[in-house]
Amino acid sequence: MGAMAGMPGSTGPLIPRRRLGAEFRRLREARGEQLKDTAKKLMFSTSKLSRIETGVAEPQPRDLRDLLVYFGLTGTPHGADLERWAAEATEKPWWVVAGFDMPTRLEQYLAYESPATIIEEYSSNFIPGPLQTEDYATAVLRGLLPDLEPGEIAHQVALRRARRQYLDARSAPPQLVFAFPEEVLRRTVGSHAVMRAQITALLDETDERLALHVIPYSAGVYRALDASCTLFGYAAPDAPMVALSSAWTLEFTDGADVVATLRGRFDDLSDHWLDRAQTRAFLQEIHDSLPTS
């Protein structure tokens, strides 16, 4: 892997592409035009313009030029913003520069995670990835993916560590909110020694922008999320994004109805989780109860 000295670096193409496409869609709709009509005037296929507007594809230089001319933005400050977003959508993201290799879905996750201003995660089975120690992360990967070669496990563990380093190194680091049920702490991952070290690492977290919450068994029955869920929030004008994950799947959506539903579910959890001070005391209690050998 390459050096990490270039951090923070680019956050990847997805957010600039979404932002660019959403703005072209807004400009078209402000004219009261249908997609097919605008595409015809630009001599684009309808599918091509649709892919640009939805952020699936970035416009080629000639397409960008034609769009700016069509909407009367050539040489304007607004047009300059659009050109900058288009340029950002072509930059290599920090994890590519650093030499990390990963499945496409995980790369998408990093592209949504890296520029977020707030990251809120409910982890149903394990300590959230950015908080995992090396030994804990290694034990999780060995348990879930026993066929992975040791070198690949080490690669994935290093990536988890780099993700946190990247977020912390940003000029304006994001707010982080992590919640998980008590059973995550009761489940022995690796060994008692691994769990003690992991909980110690959680207790050592002192960053004020990080909020850690445990949902204890005493919370009783509550409306939980069906799977691990991460909500990514961004500075305007970028719309929020949600990632839903399990051991075998990772899906993304920015659909307003789904985002609103999951936003409500996550907010409901706050009625049942321990506050930051209570969580710290609870972590200390669990830590002290673990066998030392």
PyMOL commands that set and color helices and strands:
alter all, ss='L'
color gray80, all
select helices_A, chain A and resi 14-30+35-42+46-53+61-70+77-88+94-97+104-113+129-131+134-144+150-169+182-186+192-203+217-219+256-269+276-289
alter helices_A, ss='H'
color red, helices_A
select strands_A, chain A and resi 118-122+175-181+210-215+228-233+241-245+250-253
alter strands_A, ss='S'
color yellow, strands_A
deselect
rebuild
show_as cartoon
